[in-house]
Amino acid sequence: MGIITTLIVEDEKPSARRLKRMVETIKLKVLDVVYSVEEAILWFQENTHPDLVFLDIQLSDGLSFEIFDEVIVESSIIFTTAYDEYALKAFKLKSIDYLLKPIDPDELEWAVIKFKSQLASPNVQLDYNALKTLLNFSEQTAFKQRFTTKVGQHLKIFNVTDIECFYSENKGTYLHTTSNRSYLMDTTLEQLEDELDPTFFYRVSRKFFVNIAAIKDIISYTNSRLELKLLHFDASEVIVSREKVKDFKLWLEN
């Protein structure tokens, strides 16, 4: 076949730009980049469908599966996902290619090679409703947008956008806000692993989760580690452990 045409559907613009560069590096033609379910539906209704679509699972206005409720997509799909191994096994069972974020260039190239090898095979009609059930997507499994803490006889509510970091200290777990105050929480950092959106929060060490919006500066530190300076939090050093530095840098660029 000639040049493979593609569409990128991704709601995080930095991630979309990075994926576009990677796709163009392996000589695929990117027809367009769209950022939401609504935009994608309109695009498919108004344009000739490309050979291949890179489709993020969770978009700003809903799950990308909703696109298939409105239009019959004639393209092959490679999903991009930040979900766990269970979800990935489900994709494999349904013979759908996927790329786990942050996307590795070699894995991207291999997925495209696999796509090319399957071009001669009959298209398999996929049951997207079954996929939604299999992957157990629901409003309940969405990442938390708010947290509460008890202060005296009162409960205080914090939006995740107002939280700079979560940290552990003296066997307690705290959140630190953009108003430069810390509050004790009734949870652990381990429990937060499944509740925080990894697009915005990263666990830099055993003691800290940081919000990418709160990072003011990144400084080289001893033993190949990194020190983070946050906008307000300065109660203790925030250090990216050596074994996490590579993944942390990928997270910054995603």
C-alpha positions as CSV (number, residue, x, y, z in Angstrom):
1,M,0.0,0.0,0.0
2,G,1.0,3.6,-0.3
3,I,1.5,6.1,2.6
4,I,-0.5,5.1,5.7
5,T,-2.9,7.9,6.8
6,T,-3.7,8.4,10.4
7,L,-5.8,10.4,12.8
8,I,-4.8,11.1,16.4
9,V,-7.5,11.5,19.1
10,E,-5.9,12.7,22.3
11,D,-7.2,15.2,24.8
12,E,-3.8,16.2,26.3
13,K,-2.2,18.5,23.8
14,P,1.5,17.9,24.9
15,S,0.8,14.1,24.5
16,A,-0.8,14.7,21.1
17,R,2.2,16.7,19.9
18,R,4.6,14.1,21.1
19,L,2.7,11.3,19.5
20,K,2.4,13.2,16.2
21,R,6.1,13.7,16.1
22,M,6.7,10.0,16.8
23,V,4.2,8.9,14.1
24,E,5.7,11.2,11.5
25,T,9.1,9.9,12.3
26,I,8.1,6.4,11.1
27,K,6.7,7.9,7.9
28,L,3.0,7.9,8.6
29,K,0.9,10.8,7.4
30,V,-1.1,12.5,10.2
31,L,-4.3,13.9,8.6
32,D,-5.4,15.7,11.8
33,V,-5.4,15.8,15.6
34,V,-8.6,16.1,17.5
35,Y,-9.0,16.4,21.3
36,S,-12.5,15.2,22.3
37,V,-15.3,12.7,21.7
38,E,-17.4,15.5,20.1
39,E,-14.6,16.6,17.8
40,A,-13.8,13.1,16.7
41,I,-17.5,12.3,15.9
42,L,-17.7,15.5,13.7
43,W,-14.4,14.7,12.0
44,F,-15.4,11.1,11.1
45,Q,-18.8,12.5,9.8
46,E,-17.1,15.1,7.6
47,N,-13.9,13.4,6.3
48,T,-12.7,10.3,4.5
49,H,-11.6,7.9,7.3
50,P,-7.9,7.2,7.6
51,D,-6.2,3.9,7.5
52,L,-5.3,4.0,11.2
53,V,-6.5,5.9,14.3
54,F,-4.5,6.4,17.5
55,L,-7.3,6.7,20.0
56,D,-6.9,7.7,23.7
57,I,-9.4,5.8,25.9
58,Q,-10.5,8.5,28.3
59,L,-11.0,11.9,26.7
60,S,-12.0,15.2,28.3
61,D,-15.7,14.8,27.5
62,G,-16.1,11.0,27.9
63,L,-14.8,7.6,26.9
64,S,-13.7,7.2,23.3
65,F,-16.0,4.2,23.0
66,E,-18.8,6.7,22.7
67,I,-17.5,7.7,19.2
68,F,-18.6,4.2,18.0
69,D,-22.2,4.8,19.2
70,E,-22.5,7.7,16.7
71,V,-20.5,6.7,13.7
72,I,-19.2,3.6,12.0
73,V,-15.5,4.0,12.0
74,E,-13.9,2.4,8.9
75,S,-10.3,2.7,10.2
76,S,-8.2,0.3,12.2
77,I,-7.7,1.4,15.8
78,I,-4.7,1.4,18.1
79,F,-5.7,2.5,21.5
80,T,-3.5,4.5,23.8
81,T,-4.0,3.8,27.5
82,A,-2.6,4.4,31.0
83,Y,-4.6,1.5,32.4
84,D,-3.3,-1.6,34.2
85,E,-2.4,-5.0,33.0
86,Y,-5.9,-6.4,33.4
87,A,-7.2,-3.9,30.9
88,L,-4.4,-4.7,28.5
89,K,-5.2,-8.4,28.7
90,A,-8.7,-7.5,27.7
91,F,-7.5,-5.6,24.7
92,K,-5.4,-8.6,23.7
93,L,-8.4,-10.9,24.0
94,K,-10.3,-8.7,21.6
95,S,-7.3,-8.5,19.2
96,I,-7.0,-4.8,19.5
97,D,-3.6,-3.2,19.5
98,Y,-2.7,-0.8,22.3
99,L,0.1,1.4,23.4
100,L,0.7,2.0,27.1
101,K,1.5,5.5,28.1
102,P,4.1,7.0,28.2
103,I,4.4,5.6,24.7
104,D,7.7,4.0,23.8
105,P,8.9,4.7,20.2
106,D,9.9,1.0,19.6
107,E,6.5,-0.2,20.8
108,L,4.8,2.4,18.5
109,E,6.8,1.1,15.5
110,W,6.0,-2.5,16.4
111,A,2.3,-1.8,16.7
112,V,2.4,-0.2,13.2
113,I,4.3,-3.2,11.8
114,K,1.6,-5.5,13.3
115,F,-1.1,-3.3,11.7
116,K,0.5,-3.6,8.3
117,S,0.8,-7.4,8.7
118,Q,-2.9,-7.6,9.4
119,L,-4.0,-5.6,6.4
120,A,-4.5,-8.7,4.3
121,S,-6.7,-10.3,6.9
122,P,-10.5,-9.8,7.0
123,N,-11.6,-7.1,9.3
124,V,-13.0,-8.4,12.6
125,Q,-16.2,-6.6,13.8
126,L,-15.5,-5.6,17.4
127,D,-18.1,-5.5,20.1
128,Y,-17.3,-2.2,21.8
129,N,-20.1,-2.5,24.3
130,A,-18.6,-5.8,25.4
131,L,-15.2,-4.1,25.7
132,K,-16.6,-1.5,27.9
133,T,-18.1,-4.1,30.2
134,L,-14.9,-6.2,30.1
135,L,-12.7,-3.2,31.1
136,N,-15.2,-2.3,33.8
137,F,-15.3,1.4,32.9
138,S,-17.8,3.4,34.9
139,E,-18.2,6.7,36.7
140,Q,-17.2,4.9,39.8
141,T,-13.8,4.0,38.4
142,A,-12.9,7.5,37.4
143,F,-10.0,9.2,39.2
144,K,-11.0,11.3,42.2
145,Q,-11.6,15.0,41.6
146,R,-12.0,16.0,45.3
147,F,-10.7,14.9,48.7
148,T,-12.0,15.6,52.2
149,T,-10.2,16.0,55.5
150,K,-11.5,16.4,59.0
151,V,-10.5,19.6,60.8
152,G,-12.0,19.7,64.3
153,Q,-15.7,19.1,63.9
154,H,-15.7,20.2,60.3
155,L,-15.0,18.5,56.9
156,K,-13.0,20.5,54.4
157,I,-13.2,19.8,50.7
158,F,-10.3,20.2,48.4
159,N,-10.3,20.0,44.6
160,V,-7.3,18.1,43.2
161,T,-6.3,21.2,41.2
162,D,-5.8,23.0,44.6
163,I,-3.4,20.3,45.9
164,E,0.3,20.6,45.3
165,C,1.4,17.3,46.8
166,F,0.6,14.4,49.1
167,Y,3.2,13.3,51.5
168,S,3.8,10.9,54.4
169,E,5.4,12.0,57.7
170,N,5.5,10.4,61.1
171,K,3.2,7.6,60.0
172,G,0.6,10.1,58.8
173,T,-0.5,11.1,55.2
174,Y,-1.0,14.8,54.4
175,L,-2.1,16.9,51.5
176,H,-0.5,20.3,50.9
177,T,-2.6,23.0,49.2
178,T,-1.8,25.9,46.9
179,S,-2.7,28.1,49.9
180,N,0.4,26.7,51.6
181,R,-1.3,24.6,54.3
182,S,-1.1,20.9,55.1
183,Y,-3.9,18.7,56.3
184,L,-3.9,15.2,57.8
185,M,-5.8,12.6,55.8
186,D,-7.4,9.3,56.6
187,T,-5.6,7.3,53.9
188,T,-2.2,6.1,52.8
189,L,-0.1,6.9,49.8
190,E,-0.6,3.3,48.6
191,Q,-4.4,3.9,48.5
192,L,-3.9,7.1,46.6
193,E,-2.1,5.2,43.8
194,D,-5.4,4.1,42.3
195,E,-7.3,7.4,43.1
196,L,-5.0,10.0,41.5
197,D,-4.9,10.7,37.8
198,P,-1.4,9.8,36.6
199,T,-1.5,12.5,34.0
200,F,-1.2,15.1,36.8
201,F,0.2,13.3,39.8
202,Y,3.4,11.3,40.0
203,R,4.8,9.4,42.9
204,V,8.4,10.6,43.0
205,S,9.4,8.5,46.0
206,R,8.0,6.5,48.9
207,K,7.1,9.7,50.6
208,F,5.7,12.0,47.9
209,F,3.1,12.4,45.2
210,V,3.5,15.7,43.3
211,N,1.2,17.7,41.1
212,I,2.9,18.6,37.8
213,A,1.3,22.1,38.0
214,A,3.1,22.7,41.3
215,I,6.7,22.0,40.1
216,K,8.6,25.3,40.1
217,D,12.1,24.0,39.4
218,I,14.0,20.7,38.9
219,I,17.6,20.5,40.1
220,S,20.3,17.8,39.7
221,Y,20.9,16.2,43.1
222,T,23.4,13.7,44.5
223,N,23.5,10.1,43.4
224,S,21.8,10.8,40.0
225,R,18.6,11.9,41.7
226,L,16.5,15.1,41.2
227,E,15.3,17.7,43.6
228,L,12.0,19.3,43.0
229,K,11.1,22.8,44.1
230,L,7.3,23.3,44.5
231,L,5.5,26.6,44.3
232,H,4.7,26.6,48.0
233,F,5.6,23.4,49.8
234,D,9.1,23.7,51.5
235,A,8.7,21.7,54.7
236,S,11.2,19.1,53.5
237,E,13.2,18.1,50.4
238,V,11.2,16.6,47.6
239,I,13.6,14.1,45.9
240,V,13.0,12.0,42.9
241,S,14.6,8.6,43.7
242,R,17.3,7.4,41.3
243,E,15.3,4.5,40.1
244,K,12.4,6.7,39.1
245,V,14.3,9.5,37.3
246,K,14.0,8.0,33.8
247,D,10.2,7.4,34.2
248,F,9.7,10.8,35.8
249,K,11.3,12.5,32.8
250,L,9.0,10.6,30.4
251,W,6.0,11.6,32.6
252,L,7.0,15.2,32.3
253,E,7.0,15.0,28.5
254,N,3.8,13.0,28.1
